[in-house]
């Protein structure tokens, strides 16, 4: 004999509930359904028909369970929908295009036949499209469900000047393109080599950096990408964002300077090549110092830029409030 | 016509069920019994909104509950708490204010149309 309908219905409902609620909801729902079924039987219905009517009125068990625990029945709620849509649109344009162009360029340089160039770059572009859609949505859905606070509530000062774009988007696109190119350059350097000498590919960066130092660099790049997106979502600079930006700059600076100072940044082959082409060790040393200073200046400028922008974002609020306080 | 009107009516009714529950449950009641009471009092309520609503109000402290195992089948009884009575009073006076505000708008739109 099969399990009676009400029992099956209740089981289907409570299995979606947290364990501590299950017994209580089970007992209460059983009593409520029995009451309703009996009321229908009193009006002259068969038990089976009455059960069907009562349970049909209660509706989908999963929906009932969701409303018992206030579980959202949407993937991304109104709080994040617009941010999700903006980021998704931008990335869906940028990332597949970049991949398409890079793969096509790579195959073209490698002298692949036209059919292969088109096929490979289309396939890569498409798969980038699917990946972007999936991961961006996953991140936003997780943020929505875990109640992640962006720490930003809308206020009137955020209204953009009519001619300006969404704040952060001017920075998002170049950042992502730059970081993407950096990743590609890294991969190209290590796998194919930029410099050809005697028909041999010579990597610029030391291959012995793999795995730890290289993974560290990749992690920093990943954090930078995350930061660019976070900045875009929040729409304006703030003190915590400027602080994070500085930390990332310091991380990158330490990475580069440590390896440069230890003489581990560049591959032995490229230094040998430079020496054999007439560069003196002194000249190489000076170039190293200039490079180190350059990295330092760029990092300092990037970090300062963040603070200036966050101060500007903060002071625009203060000046707006001043008329009220002077009265 | 009905399809355009119904969502607006539902919007108006939303919230009144909470008030009705809090007032009816000043004397303890259980799920299905309350559903029938609400319907006979003129509040069209579905079982699948009422049962979760009772639990939510209990969680918020507006209702208290206990299991009554004395009768033929054990039932969970709810009763309006002090906090719930306070909420009911606040909602009731808000309803009255709204009702007066609507009255102050003038005559029934229908009677105006007929003139």
Interface residues (C-beta under 8 A of the other chain):
Chain A: X24 X25 X27 X28 X29 X31 X32 X34 X35 X36 X39 X57 X58 X59 X63 X64 X67 X68 X70
Chain B: X30 X31 X32 X33 X35 X36 X46 X47 X48 X49 X51 X52 X55 X56 X67 X73 X74 X75 X76
